[in-house]
């Protein structure tokens, strides 16, 4: 695999609804626009293909060898890019009562799946009486593994949306060595996004002294369900390099190994860690 000292990355922001065909066509249109800019990597947001009622998740999800992944693989191959395909509903190979995994697939330039990551933390919010208000476990299964991969010579950790709130999770991803980049597709809600989205992303960048690439959905998906937008790319110092703002679209930035080295030289926090105490 080629080693790139710099990577041109594009993130995509969309407003997915319960209309799967419309969602997919829209995401591919945005991704095509990004590919025409000559970027190396394209990153889609969480659940870009369907963001509707949990009762309809199964019928709109697909097995790993389904037509959506075939189309994503073809896109990566034809445009010769690395495609971090946000996340989609993955039907498990066994009966689950209609529940699916929230799964990221990463495609190489030859269209082959390099790895996949199933979202591990499910957002379950209840009211004061204990009744569910927003309960992902009603429709999703939780993944059980942390995932990192090396692509183009970059060590990349994978997370999805709500995972962002658990710093111990990122410690686990980085256990085998420092990361160059975190890729965190999301559909982070409007209500909490305005307070916590950028704060947490920049914190993860600074803690790991690495780049963070985080596309987010935007706008109203259905009555009462909206995403904050403002997908960002942040550098290892926590500086926001690109922001998709309040609307659908794309944003891009160049990531460099030189910036990582400079920040780690300026702040040797990774060398000064005491992991034997962090239990």
C-alpha positions in Angstrom: 0.0 0.0 0.0 1.3 3.5 -0.9 2.5 5.7 1.9 1.2 9.3 1.6 2.7 12.0 3.7 -0.3 14.2 2.9 -3.9 13.3 2.2 -6.6 15.4 0.7 -9.9 14.5 2.5 -13.5 15.5 1.7 -16.4 15.1 4.1 -20.0 15.0 3.0 -23.1 16.4 4.8 -26.6 15.3 3.8 -30.1 15.3 5.2 -31.3 11.7 5.0 -34.9 10.8 5.5 -37.1 7.7 5.2 -36.7 7.7 1.4 -33.8 5.3 0.8 -33.5 5.8 -3.0 -33.5 9.6 -2.7 -30.9 9.4 0.2 -28.5 7.2 -1.8 -28.8 9.2 -5.0 -28.1 12.4 -3.0 -25.1 11.0 -1.2 -23.6 9.7 -4.4 -24.1 13.1 -6.1 -22.2 14.8 -3.3 -19.5 12.2 -3.3 -19.1 12.6 -7.1 -18.7 16.3 -6.6 -16.0 15.6 -4.1 -14.2 13.1 -6.3 -14.1 15.6 -9.1 -12.0 17.8 -6.8 -9.3 15.2 -6.9 -9.4 14.2 -3.2 -7.8 11.0 -1.9 -10.4 10.1 0.7 -14.1 10.7 0.8 -16.1 10.3 4.1 -19.9 10.0 4.2 -22.0 10.6 7.4 -23.7 8.1 9.6 -26.8 6.3 8.2 -26.7 8.3 5.0 -28.9 5.8 3.2 -31.8 5.7 5.6 -32.7 7.8 8.6 -36.3 6.9 9.4 -38.4 5.0 11.9 -36.8 2.1 13.7 -39.7 -0.1 12.6 -38.5 0.3 9.0 -34.8 -0.3 9.6 -34.7 -3.9 8.7 -36.4 -3.5 5.3 -34.1 -0.6 4.4 -30.9 -2.4 5.7 -28.9 -4.8 3.6 -26.6 -7.7 3.9 -22.9 -7.0 3.4 -23.0 -8.3 -0.2 -26.1 -6.3 -1.0 -26.6 -3.9 -3.9 -25.7 -0.7 -1.9 -22.2 -2.1 -1.1 -21.8 -3.1 -4.7 -22.6 0.5 -5.8 -20.2 1.9 -3.1 -17.4 -0.5 -4.3 -17.9 0.5 -7.9 -17.7 4.1 -7.0 -14.5 3.7 -5.1 -13.0 1.7 -7.9 -14.1 4.0 -10.7 -12.9 7.1 -8.9 -9.8 5.4 -7.5 -10.4 6.8 -4.0 -10.6 5.5 -0.5 -14.3 5.6 0.5 -15.2 5.7 4.1 -18.9 4.9 3.5 -20.3 6.7 6.6 -22.5 4.0 8.1 -25.5 2.0 6.9 -27.9 -0.5 8.3 -26.3 -4.0 8.1 -28.5 -7.0 8.4 -26.8 -9.6 10.6 -26.6 -13.2 9.3 -28.8 -14.4 12.1 -32.3 -13.6 13.3 -32.4 -10.5 15.5 -36.1 -9.6 15.8 -35.7 -7.0 13.1 -32.7 -5.2 14.6 -29.6 -4.3 12.5 -26.0 -3.1 13.0 -25.0 0.5 12.4 -22.0 -0.4 10.3 -19.2 1.5 8.6 -17.6 0.0 5.5 -14.3 1.2 4.2 -13.5 0.6 0.5 -10.1 0.6 -1.1 -9.3 2.0 -4.5 -9.9 -1.4 -6.0 -13.4 -1.5 -4.5 -12.6 -4.2 -2.0 -13.8 -3.7 1.6 -10.7 -3.0 3.7 -12.5 -3.4 7.1 -15.8 -2.6 8.8 -16.8 -1.2 12.1 -20.1 -1.7 13.9 -21.1 1.2 16.2 -20.6 0.0 19.8 -22.3 2.7 21.9 -26.1 3.1 21.5 -27.8 6.3 22.6 -30.7 5.4 25.0 -32.4 8.4 26.5 -35.3 8.0 29.0 -37.6 10.5 30.6 -38.0 10.9 34.4 -40.5 8.1 34.5 -38.1 5.7 32.8 -39.9 5.8 29.4 -37.7 5.8 26.3 -37.5 9.1 24.5 -34.7 8.3 22.0 -33.7 4.7 22.2 -31.3 3.3 19.6 -31.4 -0.1 21.1 -35.0 -0.5 19.9 -33.7 -0.7 16.4 -30.0 -1.4 16.5 -27.6 -4.0 17.8 -24.3 -2.9 19.4 -21.0 -3.9 18.0 -18.4 -5.5 20.2 -15.0 -4.5 18.8 -12.8 -1.5 18.4 -11.4 -1.2 14.9 -8.3 0.6 13.4 -6.7 0.2 10.0 -3.7 1.4 8.1 -4.6 3.0 4.8 -2.1 4.9 2.6 0.3 4.6 5.4 -2.0 6.3 7.9 -3.1 4.7 11.1 -6.8 5.4 11.3 -9.3 4.7 14.2 -13.0 4.3 13.6 -15.9 5.6 15.7 -19.5 6.6 15.0 -21.5 9.5 16.5 -22.3 8.7 20.1 -19.0 6.8 20.5 -17.5 10.3 20.6 -18.6 10.8 24.2 -16.5 7.9 25.6 -12.8 8.8 25.9 -11.9 5.4 27.2 -13.1 4.0 23.8 -10.5 6.0 22.0 -7.9 4.9 24.5 -8.7 1.4 23.5 -8.4 2.2 19.8 -5.0 3.7 20.4 -3.8 1.0 22.7 -1.6 -0.6 20.1 0.0 2.7 19.1 -0.6 6.3 18.3 -3.2 7.2 15.7 -2.7 9.6 12.8 -6.4 10.2 12.2 -9.8 9.4 13.7 -12.8 9.1 11.3 -16.1 9.7 13.1 -19.2 9.8 10.8 -22.3 11.0 12.7 -25.9 12.1 12.7 -25.3 14.2 15.9 -28.5 15.8 17.1 -29.3 19.5 16.8 -30.2 19.8 20.5 -26.8 18.6 21.8 -24.7 19.3 18.8 -24.7 23.1 19.3 -23.1 22.5 22.8 -21.0 19.4 22.5 -20.2 18.4 18.9 -17.2 20.7 18.1 -16.0 20.6 21.8 -15.8 16.8 21.9 -14.2 16.4 18.4 -11.5 19.0 19.2 -10.9 17.3 22.5 -10.4 13.9 20.8 -8.0 15.5 18.4 -6.0 17.2 21.2 -6.0 14.1 23.4 -4.6 11.9 20.6 -2.6 14.6 18.9 -4.1 13.4 15.6 -6.4 14.6 12.9 -10.2 14.2 13.3 -12.4 13.7 10.2 -16.1 13.9 11.2 -18.9 14.4 8.7 -22.3 15.0 10.2 -25.8 14.9 8.9 -27.7 18.2 8.9 -31.3 19.4 9.1 -34.7 17.8 9.8 -35.0 14.1 9.0 -38.6 13.7 10.3 -40.8 15.6 12.8 -38.8 16.0 16.0 -35.6 14.5 14.7 -32.9 16.9 13.4 -29.1 16.8 13.1 -26.7 19.7 13.8 -24.6 19.7 10.7 -21.1 21.3 10.9 -19.2 18.3 9.9 -15.5 19.2 10.5 -12.0 18.3 9.9 -9.7 19.2 12.8 -5.9 19.1 13.1 -3.9 17.7 16.0 -3.8 21.0 17.7 -7.6 21.2 17.7 -7.9 23.8 15.0 -10.9 23.4 12.7 -9.6 23.2 9.1 -13.0 22.7 7.4 -16.6 22.9 8.3 -19.7 22.0 6.2 -21.9 24.5 8.1 -25.6 24.5 8.4 -26.4 23.0 5.0 -25.9 19.9 2.8 -22.6 20.0 0.9 -18.9 19.0 1.1 -15.8 20.4 2.7 -12.2 19.4 2.3 -8.8 19.8 3.8 -5.3 18.5 3.5 -3.9 16.3 6.3 -0.1 16.1 6.7 2.2 13.8 8.6 4.4 16.9 9.1 1.7 18.6 11.2 1.3 15.6 13.4 5.0 15.4 14.1 5.2 19.2 14.8 2.4 19.0 17.3 3.8 16.0 19.1 7.2 17.6 19.3 5.6 20.8 20.7 3.5 18.8 23.2 4.9 15.3 24.1 1.7 14.2 26.0 1.6 10.8 24.3 5.2 10.1 25.6 4.3 11.3 29.1 1.3 9.0 29.6 1.1 6.7 32.6 -1.2 3.9 31.3 -0.4 1.6 34.2 -2.5 4.0 36.3 -5.4 4.2 33.9 -7.6 1.3 35.1 
